[in-house]
Amino acid sequence: MADTDQETIPEKISLTTIDAPTIEPSKCGYYGSPFDDADADVILRSSDHTDFRVYKAILAKASPFFRDMFSLPQSEAESPDSERDGVPVIPVEEETTTLAALLHLCYPVQYSFKKIYNLSTLGSTIRAARKYDMERAYDIANAFFVYPSLFKSHPAQAFGVAWRCRLETQVRAAARECLHGKMSLESLGHDLKFIEGEGLFELSLYHRKCRKVERRVSQVRFAFATEIIPFHSHLLMHTPRACTFTYRLSS
């Protein structure tokens, strides 16, 4: 998994240490199967007030972040909202859809992103997996990223999500896929909101560069066809490299 800054965990930690607003348990619904086992020993609460009953052992196996959290002595001064039905509650920043996808990738159950698949959810799941150092979940979610149905139909959105997730291979693949369409505010439409300013600039620059290469190749091919220049001309030799998305993403 890509290198990332590790969270610093204090010597004494409350299970409510993760920054998130506290919510009255009565206002939170349970997600349901498979995160509704009566003997689960911890609850993860999403930012939009959904509770997931899960097992510390599974979280600890999937995430060094949670393993370290559970291994440290707990604070004696817990907030009134830190338990539900006698089970400790950990509020997290992720929304229900993202948290469900993340936990499904950690649990020993059959699961496919096709059930809730969209690039935005996939991107937030990848970021959450990186945040909690869930290597297996990160690798699986990352592998789903180039699923053809959305990657090819929404390449600009795929580019934007990959850019935010710092996924260089997927950024390059999405940039190449964007060459099949126009590069304008009108043509990007709804997908534009997924692309950060720097990413949009680099994508536009790449698009213009490739269009120049395309025109150059057309001119050379015409010259070949009309025998204006010999077939062994060097003009085509460097065109693939000239049309490669080479921008390096920072970690």
Buried (B, 14 or more C-beta within 10 A) or exposed (E): BEEEEEBEEEEEBBBBBBEBEEBEBEEBEEBEEBBEEEEBBBBBBBBEBBBBBBBBEBBBBBBBBBBBBBEBEBBEEBEEBBBBEEBBBBBBBBBBBBBBBBBBBBBEEEBEBEEBBEBBBBBBBBBBBBBBBBBBBBEBBBEBBBBEEBBEEBBBBBBBBBBBBBBBEBBBBBBBBBBEEEBEEEEBEEBBEBBEEEBBEBBBEBBEBBEEBEEBBEEBEEBBEEEEEEEEEEBBEEBEEEBEBEBEBEE
